[in-house]
């Protein structure tokens, strides 16, 4: 029996979900004193589709999204959890992860990575340099995340014009927008044998007073060198510490609040392979962030809400040789503000958003000895305005967006006669647009299509790099004359959902004019490092993604997924480097309300469509097993999971691993996870 406190009297729909049970929506009549509701759920081995807020006007179920969406939350997030966001999400169709050791992992969506995939924390940009090199880790710890959402394909124009690959949003709700009636939160503990890892974290939200909630969070992780069937991968240990606090003042009018966060990650990059430092490098990464947020509900007329988000981020990244000598140094300061207004149904529009964004980024570079760099410190200023509208015609929903961006990039040192070209101020501006349609045919069948036109400005590294990048063991050469990337993307998809069966199939085609990429030239620099030069070429990336969930009855469920992408530089008819191969996963699970066991088979085909100086990779098949129990004690849900990865200790290599030439992927590893929710 649940008590719903008094609100505005009337009829409400209540959605109830819990792992191991089929979701249910019921109608509730609320009076002045609220209502008491008794809820019964039917067991189901098929996971409940998650709710989505990223790239949507309102929170909706994933099955209502207008573009392919992936959501990991709750028990599934606990089972998939690793030390990085990219590896945690690697089981979602269309996603893969580049790696240069366990810590340096970056998500790849449909063959695109770097800043073409936007990383968000609670809807705000992270503010790190993870997109500037394969050795750079993402400054986000997923351990305390409530859920992680992935929008594949040209994503919402609410977040940026350059998001050709997609958006990943790590949601913590670190600035509370409501006051809990009692303290809520979770605590987690993880153990992994493959790298002798220990991770722990906790977060809680509680009421300081009737109108002021406070959220506190701390997580940490330590691990040793990764073990593989061929031996240990040296210099891959990790030490991570993350802490944050957020609070707000909440009223009927809305809320205003802020948060602070500190993140530190010290990790190793292995050496002794092609494209790596001969002796390996240690990286010390630090990030501090301050955020402010305000939301005003129902300010006037048709305006439903006005929201402001502001953020300041300080980031420093040191790459250390032996005896703690700083080889390469990256610094970044970011200041940003977003103001948007949402409107109620108005004319033909069922909802919409209009907003503006302003941001400033200050990049700094340094080094010593042979790692001294001539890359100039640079400032980047961005101003954008956007409009996003939705038309709901019942069985048909239409979404349309328009955005205009102005970007100004100014190096501290101009040099028309530089060895890399004319180093000068650059400015870019262009419009982006998107149009999508979702049609609910009926009988559980939904089809959709979206068309997006986006542009991406070259980043500072691609424009002005001139010097060694220690951990990547390259001498990077930029091109100050690079133009913008102009991308056109088409998505077609179909979904079918019934009580016992759910399937989705999507196809995509992205044509990018002026696609920017770095490639080895086969030459050595003045300090005898391989020269890695940025250039542009037209490109096409096309492929498909599919997933299936089938309730076989009696607690058994079958899951299957597959994805493939093919990337080609059309100007030279050569493959784009670092494209993941055809991948698939098939799993079967036996689910009961209080426990589960499962087995899955992970497969990848051979990848022999490779770029210049890139080696082919053989296919593989790997087996994994998992089990878990759910315990309710004192009104608190505890979940204990045990998983055995790479059951047969198979020696295999991932095509996107930069260390595949010297070491395979992790060997057999046992993981134990415990999470209590209160």
JOKA-V702611 format. One record per run of one state. SS is the DSSP state (H for helix, E for strand, - for the rest). FROM is the first residue (numbers start at 0). TO is the last residue. Records with the same first field share a line. If there is no record, write none. Layout:
SS->FROM-TO + FROM-TO
//
This chain:
-->0-0 + 4-8 + 16-19 + 21-22 + 31-32 + 37-41 + 43-49 + 52-58 + 64-67 + 80-83 + 88-93 + 99-103 + 109-110 + 112-112 + 121-122 + 125-128 + 132-140 + 144-145 + 152-164 + 171-182 + 192-195 + 207-210 + 223-224 + 228-229 + 233-236 + 251-252 + 269-279 + 300-301 + 320-320 + 324-324 + 343-344 + 346-347 + 349-349 + 367-367 + 371-371 + 373-376 + 392-394 + 411-413 + 418-419 + 423-424 + 442-443 + 456-458 + 464-464 + 469-472 + 477-483 + 497-499 + 524-528 + 553-554 + 569-572 + 575-581 + 592-593 + 604-605 + 607-615 + 617-618 + 633-634 + 645-655 + 657-664 + 666-667 + 677-677
E->1-3 + 9-15 + 20-20 + 23-30 + 33-36 + 42-42 + 50-51 + 59-60 + 68-72 + 94-98 + 104-108 + 111-111 + 116-120 + 123-124 + 146-151 + 165-170 + 183-191 + 196-206 + 211-222 + 225-227 + 230-232 + 237-250 + 253-268 + 280-299 + 302-319 + 325-342 + 345-345 + 348-348 + 350-366 + 372-372 + 377-391 + 395-410 + 414-417 + 420-422 + 425-441 + 444-455 + 465-468 + 473-476 + 484-496 + 500-523 + 529-552 + 555-568 + 573-574 + 582-591 + 594-603 + 606-606 + 616-616 + 619-632 + 635-644 + 656-656 + 665-665 + 668-676
H->61-63 + 73-79 + 84-87 + 113-115 + 129-131 + 141-143 + 321-323 + 368-370 + 459-463
//
